[in-house]
C-alpha cells in the first residue's frame, strides 16, 4: 500500500512496453491486456481517493527526500482527476475494441502511454516532471491523432505538433528561469522560495509565471490559443477524441495547481498574479466556443467547440477563486469531461451508421437503424450539455453562477454563461433536426448499430444523471477538495516534512 501512488503511472507504462513487445501477437491478446490495465485504473483511483480523504499522501521515488528527490503527491484533487481519467479511458477503450484499434499500428500501446502521461501530470509534485509527463502524453497523442491516417488528420496533426512544440519550448524556458532564481523545482519548495524571493528577482519570477500561464493555456485551449483544438479533435477517431476530452483538463489542472500553490496569497507581490488575466480570457473563450459551435459543419466539430465552451466555463470558476466557485468548477469538470467523451463516441456511431458519404456532417442523410433510440439519447445529452434541468450540466452552471455573487463581474458571467447555453441549445437543436428528421433519398453503405459501441457511449452519458443522483456526496468531497486547494500550507508541510521510508513500513 505504501507504493500505491505510483501504480497509476507504472501500470500503463509497463503495459505499454509489453504491448510493444508483443506487437505481432493476435489482436485479441492485446485487447485483453489493454482493457484489463485500463479497468484497473478505476479501483486504484477509488482507493487513492479514500486515502486522500484522510490526508495528503506523498511518495518519494527511490526514497530520495524532497526537495531534491522526485515526489508524487496524492491529494483530493489529484485522486479526483485520476478517477475522471480512468472512467473516460474505460469508455474509450471499450469503444475501440470493435475495430477502431485496428486502423493503425500500436493503438493499445500508445493508449497506455497516453494514460501514463496524463496520470503522471496529475500526481507529480515537481515542475520539471510535470514537463516530462506533458511530453509523454503529447508524444502519444501525436501518434493517436494520426491513427487511421487520412489527409485531414495529417493536417490537423501537423498544426497540433507545431503548436505544442512551441509550448514545450516556452515551458522549458519558464522552468529554467525558476530554477535559476530559486534553486528548486519541487512545487512545494517553490511556493516557499517564491514567497521569500528578493524584490530584485520578483519580475523575473513573475515573467516565468506568465510563461507558464501561456503554456498551460495552450494545453487547455483558452482564447486566443484554442484554434488548434476543433480541427484536431474533429479529425481524430472517435475513441481518441473521447480520451482527448480530458487533455484540456490537464492544462486547467496545471493552472489550478500552480497558481493556488506557488502563487497563492503567501507569495507576496506575486500573489494571485494570474487572476486578472483569467477572468476576461474565460469569458471570451466561452463566447468564441459558442460561436464556433453555432457555425460547426459536422457533429465532431460541434462537440469540439463545446469542449472550448466548457474550458472557458471552468476557467471562470478558477478565476473567481472562492471555495464555492472551485467546488462548482470541479463538479462541472466531472460532468463536461464524461459527457464530451460520450458525445465524441456518439458522433463516431453516427458516422458509421450514415456511411462515408455523409459521416457526421450536418447535412440530410439516409435513415439510420435505431434512429428513434439514438435521437432520444442525443436529446438527453443535449439537455445536459446545454445546462438545462434536471441533469448535471444545469447543477454545475447553477452552482457556478451562485458562487459568482452579485455586482458587475457576476453580471458579465451570467450574461456570457446563459447566452452561451442558449447558443449551444440552438446549435444542438439544429444538429439533431438535421441528423434525425431531414432525409436524403440517396442511400449509402452504412454499418449496422453495434451494441458494444452503444454500451461504451451510454456508459459515459449515464454519468450525467448519476452525478445528479449522487450530488450530495460528490459535492461534499468537492467542497473538501476546494478547501484543501485554498490551504496550500497543508500541501507544503506534508511534502517538505516527509521522512525516509524504512523497511518494515515505518519511517
C-alpha positions as CSV (number, residue, x, y, z in Angstrom):
1,X,0.0,0.0,0.0
2,X,3.0,2.3,0.5
3,X,3.7,2.1,-3.2
4,X,0.1,2.6,-4.3
5,X,0.5,6.2,-5.5
6,X,3.0,5.2,-8.2
7,X,0.8,2.4,-9.7
8,X,-1.4,4.7,-11.9
9,X,1.9,5.5,-13.7
10,X,3.6,2.2,-13.6
11,X,0.7,0.0,-14.7
12,X,0.2,1.8,-18.1
13,X,3.9,2.3,-18.5
14,X,4.7,-1.4,-18.2
15,X,1.6,-2.5,-20.1
16,X,2.5,-0.1,-22.9
17,X,6.0,-1.6,-23.1
18,X,4.6,-5.2,-23.0
19,X,2.2,-4.3,-25.8
20,X,5.1,-3.0,-28.0
21,X,7.0,-6.2,-27.4
22,X,4.1,-8.4,-28.5
23,X,3.1,-6.1,-31.3
24,X,2.8,-9.1,-33.7
25,X,0.6,-11.1,-31.4
26,X,-3.1,-11.6,-32.0
27,X,-5.3,-8.5,-31.6
28,X,-7.4,-10.4,-29.0
29,X,-4.4,-10.7,-26.7
30,X,-3.5,-7.1,-27.0
31,X,-7.1,-6.0,-26.5
32,X,-7.4,-8.1,-23.3
33,X,-4.2,-6.8,-21.8
34,X,-5.0,-3.2,-22.6
35,X,-8.6,-3.4,-21.4
36,X,-7.5,-5.1,-18.1
37,X,-4.9,-2.4,-17.4
38,X,-7.3,0.4,-18.2
39,X,-10.1,-1.1,-16.0
40,X,-7.6,-1.5,-13.1
41,X,-7.2,2.3,-13.1
42,X,-10.7,2.7,-11.6
43,X,-10.2,0.8,-8.3
44,X,-6.7,2.3,-8.0
45,X,-8.2,5.8,-8.3
46,X,-11.0,5.0,-5.8
47,X,-8.5,3.7,-3.2
48,X,-6.4,6.8,-3.6
49,X,-9.5,9.0,-3.2
50,X,-10.3,7.2,0.0
51,X,-6.7,7.7,1.3
52,X,-6.7,11.3,0.2
53,X,-9.8,11.9,2.2
54,X,-7.7,11.0,5.3
55,X,-4.8,13.3,4.4
56,X,-2.3,14.2,1.7
57,X,-0.1,11.3,0.7
58,X,3.4,11.8,-0.5
59,X,5.5,9.2,-2.4
60,X,9.3,9.8,-2.7
61,X,10.7,8.0,-5.7
62,X,13.7,5.9,-4.8
63,X,13.3,7.1,-1.2
64,X,15.0,10.4,-2.2
65,X,13.6,13.1,0.0
66,X,12.2,16.4,-1.2
67,X,13.1,19.0,-2.3
68,X,15.9,17.1,-4.1
69,X,14.1,13.9,-4.9
70,X,11.1,13.4,-7.2
71,X,7.8,13.1,-5.4
72,X,4.3,12.1,-6.2
73,X,1.6,13.9,-4.2
74,X,-1.9,12.4,-3.8
75,X,-4.3,15.0,-2.5
76,X,-8.0,15.1,-3.1
77,X,-7.7,16.9,-6.4
78,X,-5.1,14.6,-7.9
79,X,-7.1,11.5,-6.9
80,X,-10.3,13.0,-8.4
81,X,-8.6,13.7,-11.7
82,X,-7.3,10.1,-11.7
83,X,-10.9,8.8,-11.4
84,X,-12.2,11.1,-14.1
85,X,-9.5,9.9,-16.4
86,X,-10.0,6.2,-15.6
87,X,-13.7,6.3,-16.2
88,X,-13.3,8.1,-19.5
89,X,-10.5,5.8,-20.6
90,X,-12.6,2.7,-20.0
91,X,-15.4,4.1,-22.2
92,X,-12.9,5.0,-24.9
93,X,-11.1,1.7,-24.9
94,X,-14.3,-0.3,-24.9
95,X,-15.5,1.5,-28.0
96,X,-12.1,1.0,-29.7
97,X,-12.3,-2.8,-29.3
98,X,-14.9,-3.0,-32.1
99,X,-12.3,-2.3,-34.8
100,X,-11.0,1.3,-34.3
101,X,-7.9,-0.1,-32.7
102,X,-7.1,-1.9,-35.9
103,X,-7.0,1.1,-38.1
104,X,-3.3,1.7,-37.4
105,X,-0.3,0.2,-35.6
106,X,0.3,0.0,-31.8
107,X,-3.0,1.7,-30.8
108,X,-3.2,0.0,-27.4
109,X,0.5,0.7,-26.5
110,X,0.0,4.4,-27.4
111,X,-3.2,4.5,-25.4
112,X,-1.4,3.2,-22.3
113,X,1.4,5.6,-22.7
114,X,-1.1,8.4,-23.0
115,X,-2.7,7.3,-19.7
116,X,0.8,7.2,-18.2
117,X,1.4,10.8,-19.1
118,X,-2.0,12.1,-18.0
119,X,-1.8,10.3,-14.7
120,X,1.8,11.4,-14.1
121,X,0.8,15.1,-14.7
122,X,-1.9,14.8,-12.1
123,X,0.3,13.1,-9.5
124,X,3.7,14.8,-9.8
125,X,4.9,17.3,-7.2
126,X,7.8,18.5,-9.3
127,X,7.6,21.2,-12.0
128,X,10.2,19.6,-14.3
129,X,8.5,16.2,-14.1
130,X,5.2,18.0,-15.0
131,X,7.0,19.0,-18.2
132,X,8.2,15.4,-18.7
133,X,4.7,13.9,-18.3
134,X,3.4,16.6,-20.6
135,X,5.8,15.4,-23.2
136,X,4.9,11.8,-22.7
137,X,1.2,12.4,-23.2
138,X,1.8,14.7,-26.1
139,X,4.1,12.3,-28.0
140,X,1.5,9.5,-27.5
141,X,-1.3,11.9,-28.6
142,X,0.6,12.9,-31.8
143,X,0.6,9.3,-32.9
144,X,-3.0,8.6,-31.7
145,X,-4.2,11.7,-33.6
146,X,-2.8,10.3,-36.8
147,X,-4.2,6.8,-36.1
148,X,-6.1,5.6,-39.1
149,X,-4.4,8.1,-41.5
150,X,-6.3,10.4,-43.7
151,X,-5.3,13.9,-45.1
152,X,-7.5,15.8,-42.6
153,X,-5.8,14.0,-39.7
154,X,-2.3,14.7,-41.1
155,X,-3.1,18.5,-41.5
156,X,-4.6,18.7,-38.0
157,X,-1.8,16.7,-36.6
158,X,0.8,19.0,-38.1
159,X,-0.8,22.1,-36.5
160,X,-1.1,20.2,-33.2
161,X,2.5,19.1,-33.2
162,X,4.0,22.5,-34.2
163,X,1.9,24.5,-31.6
164,X,2.8,22.0,-28.8
165,X,6.5,22.1,-29.7
166,X,6.3,25.8,-29.3
167,X,4.6,25.4,-25.9
168,X,7.2,22.9,-24.8
169,X,10.0,25.3,-25.6
170,X,8.3,28.0,-23.5
171,X,7.8,25.5,-20.7
172,X,11.5,24.8,-20.6
173,X,12.4,28.5,-20.6
174,X,10.0,29.1,-17.7
175,X,11.3,26.1,-15.7
176,X,14.9,27.1,-16.3
177,X,14.2,30.6,-15.2
178,X,12.5,29.5,-12.0
179,X,15.3,27.1,-11.2
180,X,17.9,29.7,-11.9
181,X,16.3,32.1,-9.4
182,X,15.1,29.8,-6.7
183,X,17.4,26.7,-7.0
184,X,14.5,24.2,-6.8
185,X,11.7,22.8,-8.9
186,X,9.8,21.0,-6.2
187,X,6.4,22.8,-6.3
188,X,6.0,22.9,-2.5
189,X,9.5,24.2,-2.1
190,X,8.9,26.7,-4.9
191,X,5.9,28.0,-3.0
192,X,8.2,28.7,-0.1
193,X,11.1,30.2,-2.2
194,X,8.8,32.4,-4.2
195,X,7.3,33.9,-1.1
196,X,10.9,34.8,0.0
197,X,12.2,35.9,-3.4
198,X,14.1,39.3,-3.3
199,X,12.4,42.3,-4.8
200,X,15.1,42.5,-7.5
201,X,14.3,38.9,-8.7
202,X,10.5,39.2,-8.5
203,X,10.0,40.5,-12.1
204,X,12.0,37.5,-13.4
205,X,9.9,35.0,-11.4
206,X,6.7,36.9,-12.5
207,X,7.8,36.6,-16.1
208,X,8.4,32.8,-15.7
209,X,4.9,32.5,-14.0
210,X,3.3,34.3,-17.0
211,X,5.1,32.0,-19.4
212,X,3.7,29.0,-17.5
213,X,0.2,30.5,-17.9
214,X,0.7,30.7,-21.7
215,X,1.9,27.1,-21.8
216,X,-1.0,25.8,-19.7
217,X,-3.4,28.0,-21.6
218,X,-2.2,26.4,-24.8
219,X,-2.8,22.9,-23.4
220,X,-6.2,23.9,-22.0
221,X,-7.2,25.6,-25.3
222,X,-8.1,29.0,-23.9
223,X,-8.5,32.2,-26.0
224,X,-6.6,33.0,-28.1
225,X,-4.7,29.7,-28.0
226,X,-7.7,27.3,-28.8
227,X,-7.7,27.3,-32.6
228,X,-5.8,24.0,-32.8
229,X,-8.5,22.1,-30.8
230,X,-11.5,22.0,-33.1
231,X,-9.6,20.7,-36.1
232,X,-7.5,18.2,-34.1
233,X,-10.4,16.8,-32.1
234,X,-12.9,16.6,-35.0
235,X,-10.2,14.9,-37.2
236,X,-9.3,12.2,-34.6
237,X,-11.0,8.8,-34.5
238,X,-13.9,8.5,-32.0
239,X,-12.1,6.7,-29.1
240,X,-9.1,9.0,-29.5
241,X,-11.3,12.2,-29.4
242,X,-13.1,10.8,-26.4
243,X,-9.8,10.3,-24.5
244,X,-8.7,13.8,-25.6
245,X,-11.7,15.2,-23.7
246,X,-9.5,15.1,-20.6
247,X,-6.4,16.6,-22.3
248,X,-7.7,20.2,-21.9
249,X,-8.4,19.4,-18.2
250,X,-4.7,18.7,-17.8
251,X,-3.9,22.3,-18.7
252,X,-6.7,23.6,-16.4
253,X,-5.4,21.3,-13.6
254,X,-2.0,22.8,-14.0
255,X,-3.3,26.3,-13.8
256,X,-5.2,25.4,-10.7
257,X,-2.3,23.6,-9.1
258,X,0.4,26.1,-9.8
259,X,-1.4,29.3,-9.1
260,X,-3.1,28.1,-5.9
261,X,0.1,26.6,-4.6
262,X,3.1,28.6,-5.9
263,X,1.4,32.0,-6.4
264,X,-1.1,31.9,-3.5
265,X,-1.7,34.7,-1.1
266,X,1.6,33.9,0.6
267,X,3.6,34.8,-2.5
268,X,4.0,38.4,-1.6
269,X,4.0,40.8,-4.6
270,X,3.4,37.8,-6.9
271,X,0.3,36.6,-5.1
272,X,-2.6,35.8,-7.5
273,X,-0.6,37.1,-10.4
274,X,-2.8,35.3,-13.0
275,X,-6.2,36.2,-11.6
276,X,-6.6,39.5,-13.5
277,X,-5.9,37.7,-16.8
278,X,-8.0,34.6,-16.3
279,X,-11.4,36.4,-15.9
280,X,-11.6,38.2,-19.3
281,X,-9.9,35.3,-21.1
282,X,-12.5,32.9,-19.6
283,X,-15.5,35.0,-20.8
284,X,-14.0,35.4,-24.3
285,X,-13.3,31.7,-24.5
286,X,-16.9,30.9,-23.7
287,X,-18.2,33.3,-26.3
288,X,-15.8,32.1,-29.1
289,X,-16.6,28.5,-28.4
290,X,-20.3,29.1,-28.6
291,X,-19.9,31.0,-31.9
292,X,-17.8,28.1,-33.2
293,X,-20.5,25.6,-32.2
294,X,-23.1,27.5,-34.0
295,X,-21.0,27.6,-37.2
296,X,-19.9,23.9,-37.0
297,X,-20.5,21.8,-40.1
298,X,-20.1,18.4,-38.5
299,X,-21.2,16.8,-35.3
300,X,-17.5,16.1,-34.4
301,X,-16.7,19.8,-34.9
302,X,-19.7,20.9,-32.8
303,X,-18.7,18.7,-29.9
304,X,-15.1,20.0,-30.2
305,X,-16.3,23.6,-29.9
306,X,-18.4,22.6,-26.9
307,X,-15.2,21.5,-25.3
308,X,-13.9,25.0,-25.8
309,X,-17.0,26.4,-24.1
310,X,-16.5,24.1,-21.1
311,X,-12.9,25.2,-20.8
312,X,-14.0,28.9,-20.6
313,X,-16.7,28.0,-18.0
314,X,-14.2,26.1,-15.9
315,X,-11.6,28.9,-16.2
316,X,-14.3,31.4,-15.0
317,X,-14.7,29.4,-11.8
318,X,-11.0,29.2,-11.3
319,X,-10.6,32.9,-11.7
320,X,-13.3,33.6,-9.1
321,X,-11.2,31.6,-6.7
322,X,-13.5,31.1,-3.8
323,X,-14.2,27.7,-2.2
324,X,-17.7,27.6,-3.6
325,X,-16.6,28.6,-7.1
326,X,-13.8,25.9,-7.1
327,X,-16.2,23.2,-5.9
328,X,-18.7,24.2,-8.6
329,X,-15.9,24.1,-11.3
330,X,-14.8,20.7,-10.2
331,X,-18.4,19.4,-10.4
332,X,-18.7,20.9,-13.8
333,X,-15.4,19.4,-14.8
334,X,-16.6,15.9,-14.0
335,X,-19.7,16.5,-16.0
336,X,-18.2,18.0,-19.1
337,X,-15.3,15.5,-19.4
338,X,-17.5,12.5,-19.4
339,X,-20.4,14.0,-21.4
340,X,-18.0,15.3,-24.0
341,X,-16.3,11.9,-24.3
342,X,-19.7,10.3,-24.7
343,X,-20.7,12.7,-27.4
344,X,-17.5,12.1,-29.4
345,X,-18.3,8.3,-29.2
346,X,-21.9,9.2,-30.3
347,X,-20.5,11.1,-33.3
348,X,-18.5,8.1,-34.2
349,X,-21.5,5.9,-34.1
350,X,-23.5,8.3,-36.3
351,X,-20.6,8.4,-38.8
352,X,-20.7,4.6,-39.2
353,X,-24.4,4.4,-39.4
354,X,-24.6,7.1,-42.1
355,X,-21.8,5.8,-44.2
356,X,-18.6,7.5,-45.6
357,X,-20.6,9.9,-47.9
358,X,-22.5,11.6,-45.1
359,X,-20.5,10.6,-42.0
360,X,-21.1,13.1,-39.1
361,X,-21.6,16.1,-41.5
362,X,-24.6,18.2,-40.6
363,X,-26.5,17.6,-43.8
364,X,-29.6,15.5,-44.5
365,X,-28.7,11.8,-44.9
366,X,-30.3,8.4,-45.1
367,X,-32.4,6.9,-42.4
368,X,-30.3,5.2,-39.8
369,X,-31.1,1.9,-37.9
370,X,-32.1,2.7,-34.4
371,X,-32.7,6.3,-35.2
372,X,-35.5,6.7,-32.7
373,X,-33.4,5.4,-29.8
374,X,-30.4,7.5,-31.0
375,X,-32.5,10.6,-31.2
376,X,-33.6,10.1,-27.6
377,X,-30.0,9.6,-26.4
378,X,-29.0,12.8,-28.3
379,X,-31.8,14.8,-26.8
380,X,-30.8,13.8,-23.2
381,X,-27.1,14.6,-23.9
382,X,-28.1,17.9,-25.5
383,X,-30.1,18.8,-22.4
384,X,-27.2,18.0,-20.2
385,X,-24.6,19.9,-22.3
386,X,-26.8,23.0,-22.7
387,X,-27.2,23.2,-18.9
388,X,-30.9,22.6,-18.7
389,X,-32.6,20.9,-15.7
390,X,-32.7,18.3,-14.3
391,X,-29.3,17.0,-15.4
392,X,-25.7,17.6,-14.2
393,X,-24.9,20.5,-16.6
394,X,-27.7,22.5,-15.0
395,X,-26.4,21.8,-11.5
396,X,-22.8,22.7,-12.4
397,X,-23.7,26.0,-14.0
398,X,-26.2,26.9,-11.3
399,X,-23.5,26.3,-8.6
400,X,-21.0,28.4,-10.6
401,X,-23.4,31.3,-11.1
402,X,-24.4,31.2,-7.4
403,X,-20.7,31.4,-6.4
404,X,-20.3,34.5,-8.6
405,X,-22.3,36.6,-6.1
406,X,-23.5,39.9,-7.3
407,X,-22.1,43.0,-8.9
408,X,-20.7,43.9,-12.4
409,X,-18.4,40.8,-12.7
410,X,-21.3,38.5,-11.8
411,X,-23.5,40.2,-14.3
412,X,-20.9,39.6,-17.1
413,X,-20.7,35.9,-16.1
414,X,-24.5,35.5,-16.0
415,X,-24.8,37.1,-19.5
416,X,-22.0,35.1,-21.1
417,X,-22.8,31.7,-19.5
418,X,-26.6,31.9,-20.1
419,X,-26.0,33.4,-23.6
420,X,-23.6,30.5,-24.5
421,X,-26.2,28.0,-23.1
422,X,-28.8,29.4,-25.5
423,X,-26.5,29.4,-28.5
424,X,-25.4,25.8,-27.6
425,X,-29.1,24.8,-27.4
426,X,-29.7,26.3,-30.8
427,X,-26.7,24.6,-32.3
428,X,-27.6,21.2,-30.9
429,X,-31.2,21.6,-31.9
430,X,-30.1,22.3,-35.5
431,X,-27.8,19.3,-35.4
432,X,-30.5,17.0,-34.0
433,X,-33.1,18.0,-36.5
434,X,-30.7,17.6,-39.4
435,X,-29.4,14.2,-38.4
436,X,-32.7,12.6,-37.4
437,X,-35.6,14.4,-39.2
438,X,-34.3,15.6,-42.5
439,X,-33.7,12.8,-45.1
440,X,-31.7,12.4,-48.3
441,X,-33.2,9.8,-50.7
442,X,-29.7,8.7,-51.8
443,X,-28.7,5.6,-49.8
444,X,-25.2,4.9,-48.6
445,X,-23.4,1.9,-47.3
446,X,-23.6,2.5,-43.6
447,X,-22.8,-0.1,-40.9
448,X,-25.4,-1.7,-38.5
449,X,-25.7,-0.5,-35.0
450,X,-23.0,-2.0,-32.8
451,X,-24.1,-3.0,-29.2
452,X,-20.7,-2.7,-27.7
453,X,-20.1,0.8,-29.1
454,X,-23.5,1.8,-27.8
455,X,-22.7,0.4,-24.4
456,X,-19.4,2.4,-24.2
457,X,-21.2,5.6,-25.3
458,X,-24.1,5.2,-22.9
459,X,-21.8,4.4,-20.0
460,X,-20.2,7.8,-20.3
461,X,-23.5,9.7,-21.0
462,X,-25.1,7.9,-18.0
463,X,-22.7,9.9,-15.8
464,X,-25.0,13.0,-16.1
465,X,-28.0,11.5,-14.2
466,X,-25.7,9.7,-11.8
467,X,-24.0,13.0,-10.9
468,X,-27.5,14.3,-10.1
469,X,-28.5,11.3,-8.0
470,X,-25.2,11.3,-6.0
471,X,-24.8,15.1,-6.0
472,X,-24.7,15.3,-2.2
473,X,-21.7,13.0,-1.5
474,X,-20.0,14.3,-4.7
475,X,-20.3,17.9,-3.6
476,X,-19.2,17.1,-0.1
477,X,-15.9,15.7,-1.5
478,X,-15.5,18.6,-3.9
479,X,-16.0,21.2,-1.2
480,X,-13.4,19.5,0.9
481,X,-11.1,19.4,-2.2
482,X,-11.6,23.2,-2.8
483,X,-10.9,23.9,0.8
484,X,-7.7,21.9,0.6
485,X,-6.6,23.8,-2.5
486,X,-7.1,27.1,-0.7
487,X,-4.9,25.9,2.2
488,X,-1.6,25.3,0.5
489,X,0.2,25.2,3.8
490,X,-1.0,21.6,4.4
491,X,0.4,20.5,1.0
492,X,3.7,22.2,1.6
493,X,4.1,20.8,5.1
494,X,3.3,17.3,4.0
495,X,5.8,17.4,1.2
496,X,8.7,19.1,2.9
497,X,8.4,17.2,6.2
498,X,8.3,13.8,4.6
499,X,10.6,11.3,6.4
500,X,12.6,8.5,4.6
501,X,10.8,5.1,4.3
502,X,12.5,2.3,6.1
503,X,12.0,-1.5,5.6
504,X,9.1,-2.8,7.7
505,X,6.9,0.1,6.7
506,X,8.0,2.6,9.4
507,X,9.6,6.0,8.6
